Amino acid sequence: MIGGGIVGLSVALFAAREGLAVALIDPRPFGSASTARSGALIRTHYDSEVEARLALAGLTLFESFSELIGGESPFTPTGFAYVPTVEEVVDGRFRARVAMLAGCGIDTEILDAAGLSEIDLNLDISDVGVVAYEPRSGFADPALTTAGLAAAARRAGTQLRLGVAATGLIESGGRVIGADTTAGPVFAGAVCVCAGVRSRALCAGVGLDLPLTPTVIALLTVPRAVPGHLSVIDAAGGIYFRPDPPQQTIVGRRAFDDVVLDAPDDEPEPPDWSFMDAALPALQRRLPSAIGAPVIARRAGQLDMTPDGRPLLGPTALPGLWLSCGWSGTGFKTGPSAGQQLARWLVTGSAPDRDLEAFCIERVPEPARGPRSPH
Ligand SMILES: Cc1cc2nc3c(=O)[nH]c(=O)nc-3n(C[C@H](O)[C@H](O)[C@H](O)COP(=O)(O)OP(=O)(O)OC[C@H]3O[C@@H](n4cnc5c(N)ncnc54)[C@H](O)[C@@H]3O)c2cc1C
């Protein structure tokens, strides 16, 4: 396993539990890249069934983290609301999607303003009038999640090698048989690249051009004037926000097309913070108790965006080379459940949820494996 963020640690854990001999390398502390900077919303509102099922499996793992993975639970179930755009309400997409999600076994329902006020009096949805509510969803603490996964992977027998970077993949006889690393070559029956935005450079060495574009997104923190509120994706307002301990709210913008990077960057900064500051009026519109709240912290992280916003998951045309990258800003909630799926896939040759096989890199047409198109 190359990369020890939430994605690589999860694959390593579940692969070791499948009985595979696993080594994981990372030059940096585990979970210190995108995983550490994540908003870490855990929700199941997706527009595709396969991603919704993966998110539901992820939510279930987070809900029972201590029993299923071990350690202190990182999960806070705040409840979640998706605020649709007026267009998707009017054209029927919103209701159809919520019905699809309920059909996947997701606990979700449409609430009007009166229904929502029985759950959360803090949100103003007078412009749209409805939300999709998920009582089980919430957010997780990235540091606790990483610590729990790393400890569980170690207990399951994974060799965790911190301070070791892969410098290239080793190919022989048309298959990938290992990786060159800063600590010498490592040979393996399968190599799984989970290196986030740096996966592209690693795979380029064996002629595989991953369609990954490093993109910066950022979060602002404001003090919270109310005891709590739901975690929210506000499609109408173009933001997402959630409560953050001890007494804060963090908010991000859903659009980030302006801040595409030329190359991966460990400490990304949006070129212009005023892009983010536009999130504040939208937050105050939806959460009036935030009116007048100052920005007390900002953090940015980078995403490994694919052209369709879907991950690159599973085997590649090069035998021995597997991918779990390109999570495009949604890989926290699904990290553990995707790790479980990929581990089974490594052992049996097929994913337990066969629909996930549609996420193999072969789905991306050749010309699109270059610069990113709008997501
Ligand atoms: C601001 C922000 C908000 C987000 N909000 C959400 C959200 O609300 N919900 C959600 O589900 N997702 C969210 N995401 C996305 C989510 O955090 C990521 O999809 C997820 O953390 C990706 O995990 P990862 O393990 O693939 O990548 P990373 O955490 O980046 O880990 C990759 C690892 O690979 C290592 N690596 C790199 N190169 C090498 C090499 N050559 N050799 C060995 N190791 C290497 C790195 O050191 C790093 O530790 C957000 C992301 C950001 C930045």
The ligand as an ORCA input file, in Angstrom:
! r2SCAN-3c Opt
* xyz 0 1
  C     -10.918     20.919      2.978
  C     -11.429     19.525      2.665
  C     -12.728     19.167      3.018
  C     -13.190     17.866      2.753
  N     -14.441     17.509      3.183
  C     -14.851     16.220      3.046
  C     -16.074     15.804      3.613
  O     -16.783     16.593      4.245
  N     -16.434     14.491      3.494
  C     -15.664     13.595      2.793
  O     -16.053     12.428      2.681
  N     -14.498     13.971      2.234
  C     -14.074     15.251      2.361
  N     -12.877     15.652      1.837
  C     -12.118     14.691      1.026
  C     -11.390     13.688      1.856
  O     -10.770     14.308      2.960
  C     -10.349     12.992      0.963
  O     -11.034     12.434     -0.160
  C      -9.627     11.894      1.715
  O      -9.046     12.382      2.905
  C      -8.544     11.315      0.801
  O      -7.792     10.414      1.553
  P      -6.521      9.759      0.908
  O      -6.009      8.758      1.886
  O      -6.814      9.312     -0.477
  O      -5.500     10.967      0.705
  P      -4.493     11.671      1.708
  O      -5.077     11.884      3.049
  O      -3.973     12.871      0.976
  O      -3.356     10.598      1.875
  C      -2.443     10.280      0.845
  C      -1.178      9.836      1.517
  O      -0.264      9.389      0.517
  C       1.025      9.726      0.945
  N       1.944      9.731     -0.177
  C       2.040     10.646     -1.171
  N       3.045     10.330     -1.996
  C       3.599      9.183     -1.524
  C       4.688      8.385     -1.943
  N       5.411      8.701     -3.026
  N       4.987      7.274     -1.228
  C       4.244      6.939     -0.131
  N       3.198      7.682      0.311
  C       2.894      8.792     -0.382
  C       0.853     11.115      1.555
  O       1.926     11.455      2.422
  C      -0.477     10.963      2.275
  O      -0.322     10.616      3.639
  C     -12.368     16.930      2.081
  C     -11.070     17.290      1.736
  C     -10.596     18.575      2.023
  C      -9.182     18.922      1.649
*
